[in-house]
Amino acid sequence: MNIIILGDLHISGTNPKCRLDDLTQTQFLKLEEIVNYANKYKLNIYQIGDVFDSPNIGYSTFTRVHNILKRIEHNMFYFIYGNHDLYFH
C-alpha cells in the first residue's frame, strides 16, 4: 500500500511579517499539489497533527481547505488532531 504522510501543515489565514512571499497562497498551492498527486497515483493521505495553526481558523481559510480536500477522488484523507488544532492544547 502506498500512502502520503504529512505532518504539521499549520495552515494559517494570515501572512507573517517576516515572510517575503504570500504564505497563505503558497500553503494552498502546496495542498492542491498534494491532492493532485494523491489522485494521480490513488494514494491515501495521512495528516499526523496540526492541520491548522490555531483552533480559531477563519471561515474563509477553513472553507478553502475543505474545497481542496473534497477534490480527493478515489482515496481518503485521514488526520489526527494536533495540539494547534484543539483548544487548551
PDB file of N, CA, C and O in Angstrom:
ATOM      1  N   MET A   1       0.841  -1.172   0.000  1.00  0.00           N
ATOM      2  CA  MET A   1       0.000   0.000   0.000  1.00  0.00           C
ATOM      3  C   MET A   1       0.894   1.246   0.000  1.00  0.00           C
ATOM      4  O   MET A   1       1.793   1.371   0.831  1.00  0.00           O
ATOM      5  N   ASN A   2       0.647   2.136  -0.910  1.00  0.00           N
ATOM      6  CA  ASN A   2       1.374   3.403  -0.975  1.00  0.00           C
ATOM      7  C   ASN A   2       0.515   4.498  -0.378  1.00  0.00           C
ATOM      8  O   ASN A   2      -0.686   4.579  -0.637  1.00  0.00           O
ATOM      9  N   ILE A   3       1.144   5.335   0.423  1.00  0.00           N
ATOM     10  CA  ILE A   3       0.423   6.418   1.103  1.00  0.00           C
ATOM     11  C   ILE A   3       1.269   7.686   1.083  1.00  0.00           C
ATOM     12  O   ILE A   3       2.465   7.653   0.792  1.00  0.00           O
ATOM     13  N   ILE A   4       0.628   8.790   1.394  1.00  0.00           N
ATOM     14  CA  ILE A   4       1.317  10.057   1.615  1.00  0.00           C
ATOM     15  C   ILE A   4       1.159  10.392   3.090  1.00  0.00           C
ATOM     16  O   ILE A   4       0.046  10.370   3.617  1.00  0.00           O
ATOM     17  N   ILE A   5       2.258  10.699   3.758  1.00  0.00           N
ATOM     18  CA  ILE A   5       2.213  11.096   5.165  1.00  0.00           C
ATOM     19  C   ILE A   5       2.630  12.557   5.259  1.00  0.00           C
ATOM     20  O   ILE A   5       3.708  12.939   4.802  1.00  0.00           O
ATOM     21  N   LEU A   6       1.772  13.360   5.851  1.00  0.00           N
ATOM     22  CA  LEU A   6       2.035  14.781   6.063  1.00  0.00           C
ATOM     23  C   LEU A   6       2.067  15.054   7.559  1.00  0.00           C
ATOM     24  O   LEU A   6       1.423  14.350   8.338  1.00  0.00           O
ATOM     25  N   GLY A   7       2.793  16.045   7.949  1.00  0.00           N
ATOM     26  CA  GLY A   7       2.797  16.427   9.350  1.00  0.00           C
ATOM     27  C   GLY A   7       2.913  17.926   9.506  1.00  0.00           C
ATOM     28  O   GLY A   7       3.661  18.583   8.783  1.00  0.00           O
ATOM     29  N   ASP A   8       2.177  18.453  10.442  1.00  0.00           N
ATOM     30  CA  ASP A   8       2.295  19.850  10.858  1.00  0.00           C
ATOM     31  C   ASP A   8       2.203  20.838   9.702  1.00  0.00           C
ATOM     32  O   ASP A   8       3.145  21.584   9.436  1.00  0.00           O
ATOM     33  N   LEU A   9       1.061  20.837   9.016  1.00  0.00           N
ATOM     34  CA  LEU A   9       0.864  21.807   7.939  1.00  0.00           C
ATOM     35  C   LEU A   9       0.770  23.232   8.471  1.00  0.00           C
ATOM     36  O   LEU A   9       1.261  24.167   7.838  1.00  0.00           O
ATOM     37  N   HIS A  10       0.143  23.399   9.631  1.00  0.00           N
ATOM     38  CA  HIS A  10      -0.013  24.715  10.275  1.00  0.00           C
ATOM     39  C   HIS A  10      -0.577  25.752   9.303  1.00  0.00           C
ATOM     40  O   HIS A  10      -0.048  26.857   9.186  1.00  0.00           O
ATOM     41  N   ILE A  11      -1.640  25.389   8.617  1.00  0.00           N
ATOM     42  CA  ILE A  11      -2.260  26.311   7.668  1.00  0.00           C
ATOM     43  C   ILE A  11      -2.811  27.510   8.422  1.00  0.00           C
ATOM     44  O   ILE A  11      -3.506  27.372   9.428  1.00  0.00           O
ATOM     45  N   SER A  12      -2.487  28.674   7.914  1.00  0.00           N
ATOM     46  CA  SER A  12      -2.873  29.922   8.573  1.00  0.00           C
ATOM     47  C   SER A  12      -3.553  30.840   7.567  1.00  0.00           C
ATOM     48  O   SER A  12      -3.286  30.770   6.367  1.00  0.00           O
ATOM     49  N   GLY A  13      -4.410  31.677   8.052  1.00  0.00           N
ATOM     50  CA  GLY A  13      -5.085  32.633   7.184  1.00  0.00           C
ATOM     51  C   GLY A  13      -4.399  33.982   7.122  1.00  0.00           C
ATOM     52  O   GLY A  13      -4.870  34.887   6.433  1.00  0.00           O
ATOM     53  N   THR A  14      -3.297  34.129   7.831  1.00  0.00           N
ATOM     54  CA  THR A  14      -2.575  35.402   7.836  1.00  0.00           C
ATOM     55  C   THR A  14      -1.130  35.191   7.406  1.00  0.00           C
ATOM     56  O   THR A  14      -0.572  34.105   7.559  1.00  0.00           O
ATOM     57  N   ASN A  15      -0.551  36.221   6.879  1.00  0.00           N
ATOM     58  CA  ASN A  15       0.823  36.166   6.407  1.00  0.00           C
ATOM     59  C   ASN A  15       1.739  36.830   7.434  1.00  0.00           C
ATOM     60  O   ASN A  15       1.565  38.015   7.722  1.00  0.00           O
ATOM     61  N   PRO A  16       2.712  36.101   7.996  1.00  0.00           N
ATOM     62  CA  PRO A  16       3.626  36.717   8.971  1.00  0.00           C
ATOM     63  C   PRO A  16       4.458  37.836   8.323  1.00  0.00           C
ATOM     64  O   PRO A  16       4.757  37.787   7.129  1.00  0.00           O
ATOM     65  N   LYS A  17       4.815  38.810   9.102  1.00  0.00           N
ATOM     66  CA  LYS A  17       5.592  39.948   8.592  1.00  0.00           C
ATOM     67  C   LYS A  17       6.958  39.515   8.065  1.00  0.00           C
ATOM     68  O   LYS A  17       7.498  40.140   7.153  1.00  0.00           O
ATOM     69  N   CYS A  18       7.509  38.463   8.629  1.00  0.00           N
ATOM     70  CA  CYS A  18       8.855  38.042   8.235  1.00  0.00           C
ATOM     71  C   CYS A  18       8.885  37.283   6.904  1.00  0.00           C
ATOM     72  O   CYS A  18       9.966  37.043   6.365  1.00  0.00           O
ATOM     73  N   ARG A  19       7.733  36.906   6.369  1.00  0.00           N
ATOM     74  CA  ARG A  19       7.687  36.182   5.087  1.00  0.00           C
ATOM     75  C   ARG A  19       7.758  37.170   3.931  1.00  0.00           C
ATOM     76  O   ARG A  19       7.073  38.192   3.929  1.00  0.00           O
ATOM     77  N   LEU A  20       8.593  36.852   2.950  1.00  0.00           N
ATOM     78  CA  LEU A  20       8.702  37.700   1.774  1.00  0.00           C
ATOM     79  C   LEU A  20       7.698  37.304   0.701  1.00  0.00           C
ATOM     80  O   LEU A  20       7.335  38.113  -0.154  1.00  0.00           O
ATOM     81  N   ASP A  21       7.251  36.047   0.754  1.00  0.00           N
ATOM     82  CA  ASP A  21       6.246  35.575  -0.201  1.00  0.00           C
ATOM     83  C   ASP A  21       4.867  35.629   0.449  1.00  0.00           C
ATOM     84  O   ASP A  21       4.732  36.046   1.600  1.00  0.00           O
ATOM     85  N   ASP A  22       3.858  35.211  -0.284  1.00  0.00           N
ATOM     86  CA  ASP A  22       2.496  35.147   0.244  1.00  0.00           C
ATOM     87  C   ASP A  22       2.295  33.750   0.823  1.00  0.00           C
ATOM     88  O   ASP A  22       1.965  32.813   0.097  1.00  0.00           O
ATOM     89  N   LEU A  23       2.496  33.614   2.130  1.00  0.00           N
ATOM     90  CA  LEU A  23       2.437  32.311   2.787  1.00  0.00           C
ATOM     91  C   LEU A  23       1.096  31.622   2.567  1.00  0.00           C
ATOM     92  O   LEU A  23       1.058  30.429   2.266  1.00  0.00           O
ATOM     93  N   THR A  24       0.015  32.345   2.712  1.00  0.00           N
ATOM     94  CA  THR A  24      -1.301  31.703   2.591  1.00  0.00           C
ATOM     95  C   THR A  24      -1.500  31.124   1.195  1.00  0.00           C
ATOM     96  O   THR A  24      -1.997  30.007   1.056  1.00  0.00           O
ATOM     97  N   GLN A  25      -1.123  31.861   0.172  1.00  0.00           N
ATOM     98  CA  GLN A  25      -1.256  31.347  -1.193  1.00  0.00           C
ATOM     99  C   GLN A  25      -0.336  30.142  -1.405  1.00  0.00           C
ATOM    100  O   GLN A  25      -0.740  29.165  -2.035  1.00  0.00           O
ATOM    101  N   THR A  26       0.878  30.198  -0.895  1.00  0.00           N
ATOM    102  CA  THR A  26       1.822  29.091  -1.023  1.00  0.00           C
ATOM    103  C   THR A  26       1.277  27.833  -0.359  1.00  0.00           C
ATOM    104  O   THR A  26       1.404  26.738  -0.908  1.00  0.00           O
ATOM    105  N   GLN A  27       0.670  27.981   0.821  1.00  0.00           N
ATOM    106  CA  GLN A  27       0.104  26.821   1.522  1.00  0.00           C
ATOM    107  C   GLN A  27      -0.994  26.155   0.696  1.00  0.00           C
ATOM    108  O   GLN A  27      -1.028  24.930   0.582  1.00  0.00           O
ATOM    109  N   PHE A  28      -1.883  26.948   0.124  1.00  0.00           N
ATOM    110  CA  PHE A  28      -2.985  26.381  -0.659  1.00  0.00           C
ATOM    111  C   PHE A  28      -2.477  25.725  -1.939  1.00  0.00           C
ATOM    112  O   PHE A  28      -2.989  24.682  -2.345  1.00  0.00           O
ATOM    113  N   LEU A  29      -1.482  26.323  -2.570  1.00  0.00           N
ATOM    114  CA  LEU A  29      -0.916  25.717  -3.783  1.00  0.00           C
ATOM    115  C   LEU A  29      -0.265  24.370  -3.474  1.00  0.00           C
ATOM    116  O   LEU A  29      -0.402  23.422  -4.248  1.00  0.00           O
ATOM    117  N   LYS A  30       0.433  24.285  -2.359  1.00  0.00           N
ATOM    118  CA  LYS A  30       1.073  23.018  -1.959  1.00  0.00           C
ATOM    119  C   LYS A  30       0.018  21.965  -1.633  1.00  0.00           C
ATOM    120  O   LYS A  30       0.171  20.802  -2.006  1.00  0.00           O
ATOM    121  N   LEU A  31      -1.044  22.359  -0.945  1.00  0.00           N
ATOM    122  CA  LEU A  31      -2.103  21.405  -0.619  1.00  0.00           C
ATOM    123  C   LEU A  31      -2.771  20.898  -1.894  1.00  0.00           C
ATOM    124  O   LEU A  31      -3.072  19.709  -2.002  1.00  0.00           O
ATOM    125  N   GLU A  32      -3.004  21.779  -2.855  1.00  0.00           N
ATOM    126  CA  GLU A  32      -3.568  21.363  -4.137  1.00  0.00           C
ATOM    127  C   GLU A  32      -2.635  20.394  -4.859  1.00  0.00           C
ATOM    128  O   GLU A  32      -3.089  19.423  -5.463  1.00  0.00           O
ATOM    129  N   GLU A  33      -1.345  20.657  -4.797  1.00  0.00           N
ATOM    130  CA  GLU A  33      -0.358  19.785  -5.422  1.00  0.00           C
ATOM    131  C   GLU A  33      -0.390  18.391  -4.797  1.00  0.00           C
ATOM    132  O   GLU A  33      -0.297  17.386  -5.503  1.00  0.00           O
ATOM    133  N   ILE A  34      -0.521  18.335  -3.483  1.00  0.00           N
ATOM    134  CA  ILE A  34      -0.591  17.051  -2.778  1.00  0.00           C
ATOM    135  C   ILE A  34      -1.838  16.277  -3.185  1.00  0.00           C
ATOM    136  O   ILE A  34      -1.768  15.077  -3.452  1.00  0.00           O
ATOM    137  N   VAL A  35      -2.983  16.964  -3.234  1.00  0.00           N
ATOM    138  CA  VAL A  35      -4.237  16.308  -3.622  1.00  0.00           C
ATOM    139  C   VAL A  35      -4.155  15.811  -5.065  1.00  0.00           C
ATOM    140  O   VAL A  35      -4.597  14.701  -5.362  1.00  0.00           O
ATOM    141  N   ASN A  36      -3.599  16.615  -5.957  1.00  0.00           N
ATOM    142  CA  ASN A  36      -3.455  16.187  -7.352  1.00  0.00           C
ATOM    143  C   ASN A  36      -2.555  14.958  -7.468  1.00  0.00           C
ATOM    144  O   ASN A  36      -2.850  14.037  -8.229  1.00  0.00           O
ATOM    145  N   TYR A  37      -1.470  14.948  -6.721  1.00  0.00           N
ATOM    146  CA  TYR A  37      -0.551  13.809  -6.727  1.00  0.00           C
ATOM    147  C   TYR A  37      -1.238  12.556  -6.186  1.00  0.00           C
ATOM    148  O   TYR A  37      -1.109  11.471  -6.752  1.00  0.00           O
ATOM    149  N   ALA A  38      -1.971  12.722  -5.081  1.00  0.00           N
ATOM    150  CA  ALA A  38      -2.690  11.590  -4.485  1.00  0.00           C
ATOM    151  C   ALA A  38      -3.729  11.041  -5.459  1.00  0.00           C
ATOM    152  O   ALA A  38      -3.896   9.826  -5.571  1.00  0.00           O
ATOM    153  N   ASN A  39      -4.426  11.928  -6.159  1.00  0.00           N
ATOM    154  CA  ASN A  39      -5.417  11.485  -7.145  1.00  0.00           C
ATOM    155  C   ASN A  39      -4.759  10.751  -8.309  1.00  0.00           C
ATOM    156  O   ASN A  39      -5.262   9.725  -8.768  1.00  0.00           O
ATOM    157  N   LYS A  40      -3.658  11.270  -8.775  1.00  0.00           N
ATOM    158  CA  LYS A  40      -2.969  10.666  -9.916  1.00  0.00           C
ATOM    159  C   LYS A  40      -2.530   9.234  -9.613  1.00  0.00           C
ATOM    160  O   LYS A  40      -2.656   8.349 -10.459  1.00  0.00           O
ATOM    161  N   TYR A  41      -2.015   9.012  -8.404  1.00  0.00           N
ATOM    162  CA  TYR A  41      -1.488   7.695  -8.036  1.00  0.00           C
ATOM    163  C   TYR A  41      -2.404   6.922  -7.091  1.00  0.00           C
ATOM    164  O   TYR A  41      -2.034   5.858  -6.594  1.00  0.00           O
ATOM    165  N   LYS A  42      -3.615   7.465  -6.841  1.00  0.00           N
ATOM    166  CA  LYS A  42      -4.608   6.820  -5.976  1.00  0.00           C
ATOM    167  C   LYS A  42      -4.027   6.484  -4.605  1.00  0.00           C
ATOM    168  O   LYS A  42      -4.056   5.336  -4.162  1.00  0.00           O
ATOM    169  N   LEU A  43      -3.512   7.490  -3.961  1.00  0.00           N
ATOM    170  CA  LEU A  43      -2.879   7.340  -2.655  1.00  0.00           C
ATOM    171  C   LEU A  43      -3.763   7.913  -1.560  1.00  0.00           C
ATOM    172  O   LEU A  43      -4.420   8.934  -1.763  1.00  0.00           O
ATOM    173  N   ASN A  44      -3.786   7.271  -0.412  1.00  0.00           N
ATOM    174  CA  ASN A  44      -4.429   7.830   0.777  1.00  0.00           C
ATOM    175  C   ASN A  44      -3.477   8.842   1.399  1.00  0.00           C
ATOM    176  O   ASN A  44      -2.257   8.694   1.324  1.00  0.00           O
ATOM    177  N   ILE A  45      -4.049   9.867   2.010  1.00  0.00           N
ATOM    178  CA  ILE A  45      -3.253  10.898   2.667  1.00  0.00           C
ATOM    179  C   ILE A  45      -3.479  10.798   4.175  1.00  0.00           C
ATOM    180  O   ILE A  45      -4.618  10.782   4.641  1.00  0.00           O
ATOM    181  N   TYR A  46      -2.394  10.732   4.922  1.00  0.00           N
ATOM    182  CA  TYR A  46      -2.442  10.701   6.382  1.00  0.00           C
ATOM    183  C   TYR A  46      -1.773  11.966   6.896  1.00  0.00           C
ATOM    184  O   TYR A  46      -0.580  12.177   6.682  1.00  0.00           O
ATOM    185  N   GLN A  47      -2.543  12.803   7.573  1.00  0.00           N
ATOM    186  CA  GLN A  47      -2.042  14.041   8.165  1.00  0.00           C
ATOM    187  C   GLN A  47      -1.905  13.809   9.659  1.00  0.00           C
ATOM    188  O   GLN A  47      -2.903  13.588  10.345  1.00  0.00           O
ATOM    189  N   ILE A  48      -0.674  13.857  10.172  1.00  0.00           N
ATOM    190  CA  ILE A  48      -0.442  13.456  11.559  1.00  0.00           C
ATOM    191  C   ILE A  48      -0.304  14.666  12.491  1.00  0.00           C
ATOM    192  O   ILE A  48       0.719  14.841  13.153  1.00  0.00           O
ATOM    193  N   GLY A  49      -1.336  15.484  12.528  1.00  0.00           N
ATOM    194  CA  GLY A  49      -1.399  16.559  13.515  1.00  0.00           C
ATOM    195  C   GLY A  49      -1.168  17.942  12.944  1.00  0.00           C
ATOM    196  O   GLY A  49      -0.429  18.134  11.978  1.00  0.00           O
ATOM    197  N   ASP A  50      -1.825  18.892  13.574  1.00  0.00           N
ATOM    198  CA  ASP A  50      -1.683  20.310  13.270  1.00  0.00           C
ATOM    199  C   ASP A  50      -1.976  20.654  11.813  1.00  0.00           C
ATOM    200  O   ASP A  50      -1.109  21.130  11.080  1.00  0.00           O
ATOM    201  N   VAL A  51      -3.208  20.402  11.418  1.00  0.00           N
ATOM    202  CA  VAL A  51      -3.651  20.825  10.089  1.00  0.00           C
ATOM    203  C   VAL A  51      -3.640  22.349  10.042  1.00  0.00           C
ATOM    204  O   VAL A  51      -3.148  22.940   9.081  1.00  0.00           O
ATOM    205  N   PHE A  52      -4.178  22.980  11.072  1.00  0.00           N
ATOM    206  CA  PHE A  52      -4.231  24.435  11.146  1.00  0.00           C
ATOM    207  C   PHE A  52      -3.273  24.949  12.203  1.00  0.00           C
ATOM    208  O   PHE A  52      -2.841  24.208  13.085  1.00  0.00           O
ATOM    209  N   ASP A  53      -2.950  26.227  12.102  1.00  0.00           N
ATOM    210  CA  ASP A  53      -2.022  26.827  13.047  1.00  0.00           C
ATOM    211  C   ASP A  53      -2.697  27.223  14.343  1.00  0.00           C
ATOM    212  O   ASP A  53      -2.026  27.500  15.337  1.00  0.00           O
ATOM    213  N   SER A  54      -4.023  27.251  14.340  1.00  0.00           N
ATOM    214  CA  SER A  54      -4.780  27.676  15.503  1.00  0.00           C
ATOM    215  C   SER A  54      -6.174  27.051  15.451  1.00  0.00           C
ATOM    216  O   SER A  54      -6.693  26.804  14.363  1.00  0.00           O
ATOM    217  N   PRO A  55      -6.785  26.793  16.602  1.00  0.00           N
ATOM    218  CA  PRO A  55      -8.170  26.315  16.573  1.00  0.00           C
ATOM    219  C   PRO A  55      -9.144  27.419  16.162  1.00  0.00           C
ATOM    220  O   PRO A  55     -10.317  27.141  15.912  1.00  0.00           O
ATOM    221  N   ASN A  56      -8.677  28.661  16.090  1.00  0.00           N
ATOM    222  CA  ASN A  56      -9.510  29.805  15.698  1.00  0.00           C
ATOM    223  C   ASN A  56      -9.314  30.165  14.231  1.00  0.00           C
ATOM    224  O   ASN A  56      -9.199  31.343  13.892  1.00  0.00           O
ATOM    225  N   ILE A  57      -9.277  29.193  13.387  1.00  0.00           N
ATOM    226  CA  ILE A  57      -9.057  29.460  11.964  1.00  0.00           C
ATOM    227  C   ILE A  57     -10.279  30.160  11.379  1.00  0.00           C
ATOM    228  O   ILE A  57     -11.410  29.850  11.753  1.00  0.00           O
ATOM    229  N   GLY A  58     -10.063  31.084  10.483  1.00  0.00           N
ATOM    230  CA  GLY A  58     -11.166  31.829   9.881  1.00  0.00           C
ATOM    231  C   GLY A  58     -12.006  30.956   8.962  1.00  0.00           C
ATOM    232  O   GLY A  58     -11.533  29.958   8.418  1.00  0.00           O
ATOM    233  N   TYR A  59     -13.250  31.351   8.802  1.00  0.00           N
ATOM    234  CA  TYR A  59     -14.179  30.579   7.966  1.00  0.00           C
ATOM    235  C   TYR A  59     -13.687  30.487   6.528  1.00  0.00           C
ATOM    236  O   TYR A  59     -13.792  29.425   5.914  1.00  0.00           O
ATOM    237  N   SER A  60     -13.159  31.563   5.981  1.00  0.00           N
ATOM    238  CA  SER A  60     -12.709  31.540   4.587  1.00  0.00           C
ATOM    239  C   SER A  60     -11.522  30.601   4.398  1.00  0.00           C
ATOM    240  O   SER A  60     -11.425  29.927   3.372  1.00  0.00           O
ATOM    241  N   THR A  61     -10.623  30.550   5.371  1.00  0.00           N
ATOM    242  CA  THR A  61      -9.479  29.631   5.289  1.00  0.00           C
ATOM    243  C   THR A  61      -9.952  28.191   5.405  1.00  0.00           C
ATOM    244  O   THR A  61      -9.528  27.327   4.638  1.00  0.00           O
ATOM    245  N   PHE A  62     -10.843  27.933   6.377  1.00  0.00           N
ATOM    246  CA  PHE A  62     -11.369  26.582   6.542  1.00  0.00           C
ATOM    247  C   PHE A  62     -12.096  26.126   5.283  1.00  0.00           C
ATOM    248  O   PHE A  62     -11.920  24.991   4.839  1.00  0.00           O
ATOM    249  N   THR A  63     -12.916  27.007   4.707  1.00  0.00           N
ATOM    250  CA  THR A  63     -13.673  26.674   3.501  1.00  0.00           C
ATOM    251  C   THR A  63     -12.744  26.385   2.330  1.00  0.00           C
ATOM    252  O   THR A  63     -12.986  25.462   1.553  1.00  0.00           O
ATOM    253  N   ARG A  64     -11.698  27.163   2.208  1.00  0.00           N
ATOM    254  CA  ARG A  64     -10.752  26.936   1.109  1.00  0.00           C
ATOM    255  C   ARG A  64     -10.037  25.596   1.249  1.00  0.00           C
ATOM    256  O   ARG A  64      -9.863  24.882   0.261  1.00  0.00           O
ATOM    257  N   VAL A  65      -9.622  25.249   2.463  1.00  0.00           N
ATOM    258  CA  VAL A  65      -9.002  23.937   2.699  1.00  0.00           C
ATOM    259  C   VAL A  65     -10.011  22.827   2.405  1.00  0.00           C
ATOM    260  O   VAL A  65      -9.676  21.834   1.759  1.00  0.00           O
ATOM    261  N   HIS A  66     -11.225  22.995   2.873  1.00  0.00           N
ATOM    262  CA  HIS A  66     -12.264  21.991   2.643  1.00  0.00           C
ATOM    263  C   HIS A  66     -12.506  21.792   1.145  1.00  0.00           C
ATOM    264  O   HIS A  66     -12.639  20.657   0.688  1.00  0.00           O
ATOM    265  N   ASN A  67     -12.564  22.877   0.385  1.00  0.00           N
ATOM    266  CA  ASN A  67     -12.793  22.773  -1.057  1.00  0.00           C
ATOM    267  C   ASN A  67     -11.654  22.058  -1.777  1.00  0.00           C
ATOM    268  O   ASN A  67     -11.883  21.371  -2.773  1.00  0.00           O
ATOM    269  N   ILE A  68     -10.442  22.213  -1.282  1.00  0.00           N
ATOM    270  CA  ILE A  68      -9.306  21.492  -1.871  1.00  0.00           C
ATOM    271  C   ILE A  68      -9.395  20.013  -1.517  1.00  0.00           C
ATOM    272  O   ILE A  68      -9.230  19.157  -2.386  1.00  0.00           O
ATOM    273  N   LEU A  69      -9.654  19.703  -0.243  1.00  0.00           N
ATOM    274  CA  LEU A  69      -9.666  18.308   0.202  1.00  0.00           C
ATOM    275  C   LEU A  69     -10.844  17.519  -0.358  1.00  0.00           C
ATOM    276  O   LEU A  69     -10.743  16.305  -0.536  1.00  0.00           O
ATOM    277  N   LYS A  70     -11.950  18.185  -0.634  1.00  0.00           N
ATOM    278  CA  LYS A  70     -13.094  17.433  -1.158  1.00  0.00           C
ATOM    279  C   LYS A  70     -12.877  17.010  -2.616  1.00  0.00           C
ATOM    280  O   LYS A  70     -13.687  16.265  -3.168  1.00  0.00           O
ATOM    281  N   ARG A  71     -11.800  17.477  -3.237  1.00  0.00           N
ATOM    282  CA  ARG A  71     -11.462  17.043  -4.588  1.00  0.00           C
ATOM    283  C   ARG A  71     -10.698  15.724  -4.607  1.00  0.00           C
ATOM    284  O   ARG A  71     -10.343  15.224  -5.675  1.00  0.00           O
ATOM    285  N   ILE A  72     -10.446  15.163  -3.434  1.00  0.00           N
ATOM    286  CA  ILE A  72      -9.813  13.848  -3.376  1.00  0.00           C
ATOM    287  C   ILE A  72     -10.785  12.847  -3.987  1.00  0.00           C
ATOM    288  O   ILE A  72     -11.948  12.785  -3.588  1.00  0.00           O
ATOM    289  N   GLU A  73     -10.315  12.065  -4.952  1.00  0.00           N
ATOM    290  CA  GLU A  73     -11.214  11.229  -5.740  1.00  0.00           C
ATOM    291  C   GLU A  73     -11.373   9.804  -5.208  1.00  0.00           C
ATOM    292  O   GLU A  73     -12.390   9.487  -4.591  1.00  0.00           O
ATOM    293  N   HIS A  74     -10.404   8.967  -5.434  1.00  0.00           N
ATOM    294  CA  HIS A  74     -10.537   7.525  -5.160  1.00  0.00           C
ATOM    295  C   HIS A  74      -9.812   7.116  -3.885  1.00  0.00           C
ATOM    296  O   HIS A  74      -9.550   5.932  -3.675  1.00  0.00           O
ATOM    297  N   ASN A  75      -9.499   8.043  -3.067  1.00  0.00           N
ATOM    298  CA  ASN A  75      -8.699   7.761  -1.888  1.00  0.00           C
ATOM    299  C   ASN A  75      -9.268   8.521  -0.700  1.00  0.00           C
ATOM    300  O   ASN A  75     -10.307   9.171  -0.818  1.00  0.00           O
ATOM    301  N   MET A  76      -8.602   8.446   0.430  1.00  0.00           N
ATOM    302  CA  MET A  76      -9.119   9.039   1.660  1.00  0.00           C
ATOM    303  C   MET A  76      -8.087   9.994   2.260  1.00  0.00           C
ATOM    304  O   MET A  76      -6.889   9.905   1.990  1.00  0.00           O
ATOM    305  N   PHE A  77      -8.592  10.901   3.075  1.00  0.00           N
ATOM    306  CA  PHE A  77      -7.760  11.821   3.847  1.00  0.00           C
ATOM    307  C   PHE A  77      -8.026  11.524   5.316  1.00  0.00           C
ATOM    308  O   PHE A  77      -9.143  11.715   5.796  1.00  0.00           O
ATOM    309  N   TYR A  78      -7.017  11.063   6.026  1.00  0.00           N
ATOM    310  CA  TYR A  78      -7.127  10.765   7.454  1.00  0.00           C
ATOM    311  C   TYR A  78      -6.285  11.785   8.211  1.00  0.00           C
ATOM    312  O   TYR A  78      -5.217  12.183   7.746  1.00  0.00           O
ATOM    313  N   PHE A  79      -6.765  12.205   9.374  1.00  0.00           N
ATOM    314  CA  PHE A  79      -5.928  13.096  10.164  1.00  0.00           C
ATOM    315  C   PHE A  79      -6.115  12.843  11.647  1.00  0.00           C
ATOM    316  O   PHE A  79      -7.142  12.344  12.106  1.00  0.00           O
ATOM    317  N   ILE A  80      -5.079  13.210  12.365  1.00  0.00           N
ATOM    318  CA  ILE A  80      -5.057  13.143  13.818  1.00  0.00           C
ATOM    319  C   ILE A  80      -4.988  14.584  14.308  1.00  0.00           C
ATOM    320  O   ILE A  80      -4.188  15.371  13.803  1.00  0.00           O
ATOM    321  N   TYR A  81      -5.811  14.933  15.280  1.00  0.00           N
ATOM    322  CA  TYR A  81      -5.759  16.275  15.842  1.00  0.00           C
ATOM    323  C   TYR A  81      -4.395  16.518  16.471  1.00  0.00           C
ATOM    324  O   TYR A  81      -3.836  15.640  17.127  1.00  0.00           O
ATOM    325  N   GLY A  82      -3.871  17.706  16.265  1.00  0.00           N
ATOM    326  CA  GLY A  82      -2.632  18.122  16.905  1.00  0.00           C
ATOM    327  C   GLY A  82      -2.918  19.155  17.968  1.00  0.00           C
ATOM    328  O   GLY A  82      -4.058  19.596  18.119  1.00  0.00           O
ATOM    329  N   ASN A  83      -1.899  19.545  18.703  1.00  0.00           N
ATOM    330  CA  ASN A  83      -2.108  20.498  19.785  1.00  0.00           C
ATOM    331  C   ASN A  83      -2.540  21.876  19.264  1.00  0.00           C
ATOM    332  O   ASN A  83      -3.149  22.633  20.020  1.00  0.00           O
ATOM    333  N   HIS A  84      -2.256  22.224  18.027  1.00  0.00           N
ATOM    334  CA  HIS A  84      -2.694  23.507  17.470  1.00  0.00           C
ATOM    335  C   HIS A  84      -4.125  23.431  16.939  1.00  0.00           C
ATOM    336  O   HIS A  84      -4.743  24.463  16.679  1.00  0.00           O
ATOM    337  N   ASP A  85      -4.650  22.228  16.778  1.00  0.00           N
ATOM    338  CA  ASP A  85      -5.999  22.054  16.262  1.00  0.00           C
ATOM    339  C   ASP A  85      -7.058  22.102  17.345  1.00  0.00           C
ATOM    340  O   ASP A  85      -8.242  22.251  17.044  1.00  0.00           O
ATOM    341  N   LEU A  86      -6.658  21.978  18.586  1.00  0.00           N
ATOM    342  CA  LEU A  86      -7.605  21.909  19.699  1.00  0.00           C
ATOM    343  C   LEU A  86      -7.353  23.047  20.692  1.00  0.00           C
ATOM    344  O   LEU A  86      -6.220  23.499  20.864  1.00  0.00           O
ATOM    345  N   TYR A  87      -8.421  23.498  21.336  1.00  0.00           N
ATOM    346  CA  TYR A  87      -8.272  24.484  22.395  1.00  0.00           C
ATOM    347  C   TYR A  87      -7.565  23.872  23.584  1.00  0.00           C
ATOM    348  O   TYR A  87      -7.697  22.677  23.850  1.00  0.00           O
ATOM    349  N   PHE A  88      -6.819  24.686  24.291  1.00  0.00           N
ATOM    350  CA  PHE A  88      -6.122  24.300  25.531  1.00  0.00           C
ATOM    351  C   PHE A  88      -5.093  23.209  25.331  1.00  0.00           C
ATOM    352  O   PHE A  88      -4.716  22.541  26.294  1.00  0.00           O
ATOM    353  N   HIS A  89      -4.634  23.011  24.128  1.00  0.00           N
ATOM    354  CA  HIS A  89      -3.598  22.046  23.748  1.00  0.00           C
ATOM    355  C   HIS A  89      -3.722  20.760  24.558  1.00  0.00           C
ATOM    356  O   HIS A  89      -2.932  19.835  24.372  1.00  0.00           O
TER     357      HIS A  89
END
